[in-house]
Amino acid sequence: MLSILFTDLKTPITYIPIAILFAAALTLLHRLLTTCPSHTSKSPHRSLPLFLLLTYTYITLQFAFFSRPPGSRSTISLIPGATWGTTLQSHAYVIENILMTIPLGILLPALWPGKSSLRTLAKCLSITLACSVALETAQFLTQRGHCQTDDVLANVAGAFIGWLLFYIGSKIKAAVGRPRSDRKES
């Protein structure tokens, strides 16, 4: 199973250099357009999550949409669990769809500082659901991918895992950043 996953991940890795250039250019443009001369420290901590989200988005769209010729895939499956199948390859596809959106579950809440409502699990999963449905719809309309309910469910599950990792990481960061006297005794 791991060898299948590693083989399937070789292609997206080749997109990283161009994705980095794409994300760097857009992040720089964003910084130039949003930085006010009187506020020189305007959210510099948000540039890294934005850069990483743009890199992730480029790689994901290239891998799941643009790299596929139009008309190459025309199936649709609306039955949950139908794509799990009986082969290691079919299992790997489901696992890849989960892995594909773990970064989204981490990066979406990382973009908004403090206690923004956009950091909530519901918002993160809603955005992931909307993006996944949009991608599956585009794949169906252009026949660049198999339109599958399982892909959407796996994508939302991946974002959930990512959000949990972000949440646990932010709690650890908050605990480590507090003075020793403020930490709870255990």
N, C-alpha and C positions, 0 to 999 in steps of 0.2 A: 504493500500500500504506500509506504513512504517513497519507494522508488518512482511510483506513478506520480505522486504529488511533486516530487523534485523535478521530474521530467516536464510536467505541465507548467512548472514555475519558471523554467528556463526562458520561455518567450517573454513574459512580462519583465524580467530582469533586463532584457535588451532594450527596453523602452526608457530605462532610468536616466541615461545621460540627456536625452532630449527633454524628458519630463522635468529634469532639474533646470535646464535652460528656460523652458516655458514658464515654470513656476517662479524662477528668479526674476524674469522680466515682468511678470504680472505683479509680483510682490513689490518690486521696486516701483512700478507704476502706481500701485495702491498707496505706497508710502509717500510718493511725491504728491499725489492728489489729495491726501488726507492730512498731511502734516501742515499745521499752521505755524508760520514763522514765530509767533509769540509763545507757542507751546512746543518747545523743542523735544520734549520727552513724551510725545503723543503716542501712547500704547506701543512702545517698542517690543514688549513681551508678546504681542499678538502677531508679530511678523513671522515668527517661527511656525506657529500652528497654521497660519495662512499659507506659508510656503509649503509646508508638508501636505496640507489639504489639496493644494493645487497640483503638487507632484503626484499625489495619490489619484486624484481625479483624472489627470492625463493618462496615467498608466492603466487605470481601470477602463476608461472609455476606449483607449487604443486596443486593449486586450479583448474586451467584451463586445466591441461594436465595430470600430473602424478597420481592424485587421481582417475582418471577415468579408468576403465578397458578397454583394447583394444577391439575393436569390439562392444562397448556398444552404440555407436551413429553413424549413417551412413547417415544422411540427408545432403543435400546441398541446399542452397537457395542463388541465385545470384540476386534476385529481391530486390532492395532497398525498405525498408519499410514493407516487407512481414512478418517480425517477430514481428512487433508491436502488432498484433493480437487484440483480443477483451477482453481478461481477464486481471485482475490485475497482475497475475503471468507473462504473456508475456510482459506487460509493465515494470514490475520489472526487467526482464532479460535485457531489453534494457538500463534501468537506471543503472543497475549494471555494464554493459559494459562501460558506460560513467564514472561512479565513479572509475572503476578499473584503468583507465589510467590518472586520474588527478594527482596522485603522479609522474608519469613519466614526465608529462608536467612541473612539478616544479623541479624535480631532474636533468633532462638532462641539462638545462641551468645552474643549480647551480654547476655542476661539472667543468665548465670552467670559470675561473676568467676573469675579465676585459671585453674587447670588442671583445672577441673571436667570430669568425663567427659561432661557434657551439652553441652560445646562441640565434641565430635568430629563429624566429617563423618557418620559412621554414625548417630549419634543424631539429628542434624539431619534427615537424609534419612528416617530411620525415622519420626520425628514427622510430617514432611511427608507421607509415604506414608499413614500412618494417618489424618491429617486429610483428605487428598484422597479416600481410599477412603470415609471416613465421609460426606463431602459428596456424592460421586457416588451412594452408596447412598441417602442422604436424597433426592437429586434423583430417583432412580429410583422410590422408594417413593411419593413425593408427586407425581411427574410434573411437577416444577418445573424440570427440566433434562434434557438428553440425557445419558444415562449412557454414558460413553465411556472406554475404556482409554487412548486418546490423551491425554485430559485428565489422568489420573493420571501418565502418563509425562512430559507437558509440565510439570506441577506439580513433580515431583521434579527435572527438569532445571533449572527456575527456582530451586529451593532450592539446588541444587548451585552454580549461578552466584552466588547470593547468599552462600553459605558461602565460596566462593573470594574474593569481594570482601571479606568480613569477615576472612578469614585474611590476605590481602595487606595490608589496612588495619591489622590488629593487628601485623603484622611491621614495617610502616613506622612505626607509632606507637612500638613498642618500640625501634627503631633510632634514631629522632629523640629519644626520651626518655633515651637513655643518654648518659653523659658522653663527650666527644670522645675521651678516651684509651681507652675501652672499645670503640670502633667499629673494625671490621676495616679494614685498609688495602686499597685496591683499585687 
